[in-house]
Amino acid sequence: MSAPSVATSAAMIRGLQERAARALPAERVEHAAGWWLRHAPRCAWWTGTVLPHRDAGPGDLVRRIRGAERFYAAHGAVTRFQISPGACPRELDTVLAERGYRRESPVSLRVAPTAHVVDRLPAGAMRVDVDDRPSRAWFDSWHAVQGHGGDARAEWDMLERVEQPAGYARATIGNEVVAVGRVVADTGWAGVFGMATLPGARGKGAARAVLAALAGWAGAHRADHMYLQVERGNTPAVRLYERAGFTELCGYHYRTAWRPPAG
């Protein structure tokens, strides 16, 4: 993929983040002048963050922030903003910091041509099946690694809300599902989500086999490019994605309210 211009890169970042929001659909979404206010009770917290994907003038910016704060207060939820370069108002990060929002969870947004990932990750000997819907075995393996004690019913309901074509890959050793991942196709792109490997299977190529299967699924569903989001501190995952040919499009982070908002 050739290097995009600044304007193209900003539009690409915004488009990918919105695809990701559709792949992780919140229970309630309110569109407020281009900002996505998302509420996802009992799901992973990032599913319920603000996507502030429309510019705002200096006077209008605080008004929009206050509107978002009222939305989350009405739902008894913490207000969190996803801050992506080029995809949100330039002054937003600074204004949120001044209002007492803490910066947290740096993430890398990465992209790759699907064919490139397929070439980098040839199929191995490990058995991997890809289903159109999550099986109970798929979900139980994911939840055991990534559930973090959250509400399993809420996370299952979130998967049920996905409207785009999706593939759920599960690698097995014997009769045990040891690694899983999912991919969601959306207008020529395939997003990778839910990568999880049971502790006893790590270092055996299970995650690599799952990612290879997801890339094969993406190619078969006419998604010529792939994207994913990975925490910068997750070194094993970053290394896997780099070996698979994913390069960073941008880094982003979150701003979370920790005290009552400023007036």
N, C-alpha and C positions, 0 to 999 in steps of 0.2 A: 504494500500500500504506500503510495507516494505521500510525502509530507504535505498535509493540507495547509492552506493559508490560515491566517488568524481568524478571519470571518468564518471560513468553512469549518475550522476546528471548533469554534464556539457553537455553531449550529449542530455539528456532529455530537458534541458533548451533551448539549441539551436534548437532542433526539435520542441518544442512548440512555440517558437518565430517565427519560419518559417511557422508553421501552421497558426499562427495568421496573418502573413503577407499575406498568401493566402486567409484568411477569410476577410481581409481588403485590397483588391488588389489595388495597386497604378495604376495610368494611364500608367506610364512608369517605367519599372524596368530594370536596367543594372547590370549584374553580373560581378564584377571586382575581379578576383582572390579570389572568395569566399565571397566577400562583396556584399551585396544587396544595390544598390543605387536606392532609390524609390522616384518618383516625383508624387505628387497627388494634383494638383492645385485646390484650393477652397474647398478641403476636410479638415477634422480635421487634424491638423498638424502632429499628430503621425503616420498618414498613409504614410507620406512622409519622414521618417527618415532612416538613414543608419543602416543596420544590419551588423556589422563588424565581420562576423562569420568565420573568418579564421585567424590563427596566422600569425604574421609577425616579422621578425627580427628587431633589433633597427634601422638599416639604412633604411629598407624597410617601416617601419611604417609611417614615415613622408611623404614619397613619396606617399603612399596610401591615407593618409589624404588629401594631396594636390590634388590628383586626384578626391577625393570626392568633395572637395571645388570647383574645376573647373566644375564638373558636375552640382552642384546646382547653381553656378554663371551663367552658360549658360542658365539655366531655370529661372533666376531671383528669386531664392528661397534661403531661409536661410538654412545653413548647420546644421543638427542636427544628433547626434549619439545616438543610444540606447545602454546603457552600462549595460550588464548583466554579472554577475560573472561566470567565466568559459567558457562563450560563445564567448568572444572576447579577443584580445591580452591583456595580463596582464598589460602592461604599457600604454595602450591607454588612460585611464582616466586621468592619470597624465600628459601625453603629451598634451592632449586637454586642460587641465586646464592651462598649461604653454602657450598655444597658445591663451588664452583669452576666452575660451569657459566657459559659466556659467553652473553650475549644477542646475537642476530643475526637478520637477514632480516625486518624489519618488513613485514607484508603487510596489505592491505585486503581484507576480505570484503564484497562488494557484491551487492545484489539489485535486481530490477526485475520488474514485471509483464510477461509475455511480450508481450501486446498492445501495451503501451507501447513496447517495443523495436521491434516491427514497424512501428508508426506513425512512430517517430523515424528509422527506417532504411529508407526505401522502396527497392525493388529498382532498381539502376542498370543501366548497359549492360554491365558486365563479366560474363563468363560464370562462373557458379559451379554446380558439381555437388555433390550430397550423396549419398554412398553409405552403405550399412548397415555396411560393413566397410572397414578401411583398405586402400587400394591401395598398390602399391609406390611409385607416383609421389607419393602423399600422404605416405607415411612418409619417403621420401628428402628431400622438401622440408622436412618438419618437422625431421628429424634434421640437415639442413644448417644450420639456424638455431638449434635448441634442444638438439641432441645434446651439445654441449660436449665432444666427444671420448669420450662414454660408449659403453657396449656396446650396439650396435644390436640384437643378438639379444635381450638382456635386455629392452629397451624394447618390442620387438615382442611378446615373450612376455607382457609386462604387459598390452598391449592385448588379447591373446587371452584373458586371464582375465576381462575385463569381461563381466558377466552381464546387465546391464541393456540395454535398447534404446539404440543409439547412432547418431549421424550424423556422417559425416566429410566436411567441406566442403573443396572445392579450387577456387580461382579460377585461371583460366588466361588468359594473354595469348599469342596464337598457339597453339603447341603446348606451351608451358611452364607448369607449375604454379608459380605465383608466390606464393601465399598459401594457408594451410590453417588449419583449426581443427576441433575436435570438440565434440560435445555429448552428454551422457548423461542420459536421462530416468529419474527415480527418484521414485515416489510423489508426483506432482504438481509436481515441480521438475525443471528441466533445468540441469545444470551445464556451463559452458563451460570447455574445456581446450585445450591445445596450439595456441594462436594463434601463428602464425609467418608472417612475410613475408620473402621474399628481399630482400637489400639493394637490388638494382636496381629493385625494384617499389615501394619505400616512397614514400609521398606521392602515390600514384596512386589511392587509394581501395580498394585490394585488401582490406585488413583489414576495412574497413567493409562491403564486399560479402560477405565471409565471415561476419561477425557477423550481418548481415541474413538470410543463408541459414540460419544456425543457429537464429535466432529463428523463422523460418518453419517449420523442422522441428519445433521445440519446440511451437509452437502446433498443428501437425498431429498431434502425439503426446500431446495433452491435458496438457501441462505448462504450467500457467497462470502460473508464476513461474520466473524464471531467477536463477542465482547464478554468481559467478565470484570468483576470488582473483587479485589483482594486486600485485606488489611496489610499495611506495610510491614507490620511486625511478624507476619506469618511467613517466616523464612522458607520452610519446606514447600509451601504452596507457591510462593513467588518463584522459587527455583524451577518447579515443575512447569509453570506457565511460561517462563522464559525459555526453557528447553523446547517447549511446544511452539514457540515462535510468537508469543504474545508480547507486544511492546506497549509501553505506557503512552496513553494519549494525554492524560493529565492526572494529577493528584487532587483529591478533594478531602474535606473534613466536615465535621458537624459543629454547630453551636447550640448548646443546651442551656436553657434557663435554670438557674439554681436558687434564685430568690425571686420574690415578687417583682414583676417588671417595673421599670422606672416610669414615672408619670409622663 
